[in-house]
Amino acid sequence: MTRRAAIIAFSLVVAIGLLGLQSWDVALGRVQRGAIKAIEERTGFVVKAIERAEIALLPLPRISLSQVAFAQRDRALVGEAVRIKAHLRLLPLFSQYFNNRFQVSGRMEAGKIDNYYTLFEAGGVDWMVLSLELWPRTAVVDWARSVVAAHPTHNVIVVTHMYLNGDGTISTSNGGYGANSPKYLYDRLVSQYANVRFVFSGHTGQATHRIDTGVHGNRVVSFLQAMHSSTNPVRIVEIDTAANEASTWIYAPATQTAYPQYDAVVGGLDLID
């Protein structure tokens, strides 16, 4: 080959298949117990009785508890609520079903797959894919900083569920129930290390990209794709490591549909080799 080129295609398919009523009942019971524990830890109340629990996974995981009786531990105050609603992080459940299906180079917590990184070589350069939870906790961002700092010769690709808004701006929201906003992630991680090159996200909007300059002068390219379609459009990224250039396009294999309005070519990546 006359030039080094690497095609890096990223597509994430998350399928939660809890087959059979018995296994779903067990999963719902675990989620219910986790929600009750969180309520008790945050409020200091003891949840005494629940008539019914309902859970929904889309568009975001949430649980509804009906006819809830609660009391302070000294019973100085008792009460009842017709319904309590809460958003959930179903990470323990996710890890239970998917932990052993991922081959990773390192993870924040043993037995969990919500925050991890993978190292590989392509196109003559070293890469790291760093996958972080939605609206990450401060401890997660601190862990990610240590991982990136420990691999200064790897070109880092950050993947997280929500980062860019539909208009291409970096979100300043944690969704109302997350920990830290994407802007916090940018300020503490993405912009701070010379080897960070890309950020990929979804969640909102359709598709777009932006280019930022880190504190060390490195270009950081962020791509959003959240085309919720039954044709499953996929963003493809081709990186020419010799030319320090990335080309991207979106294509739906099911219908052989292209979306040329989202095509982009970004140069000046200054990849570490």
ABEGO torsion letter per residue (X at the ends): XABBBBBBBBBBBBBBBBBEAAAAAAAAAAAAAAAAAAAAAAAGBBBABBABBBBBAOABBBBBBBGBBBBBAAGABBBBBABBBBBBBAAAAAAAAAAAABBBABBABBGBAABBBBBBBBGGBBBBBBBBBBGBBAAAAAAAAAAAAABAABBBBBBBABABBAAGBBBABAGGABABBAAAAAAAAAAABAABABBBBBGBEBBBBBBBBBAAGBBBBBBBBBBBBAAGBBBBBBBBAAAGBBBBBBBBAAAGBBBAAABBBBBGAGBBX
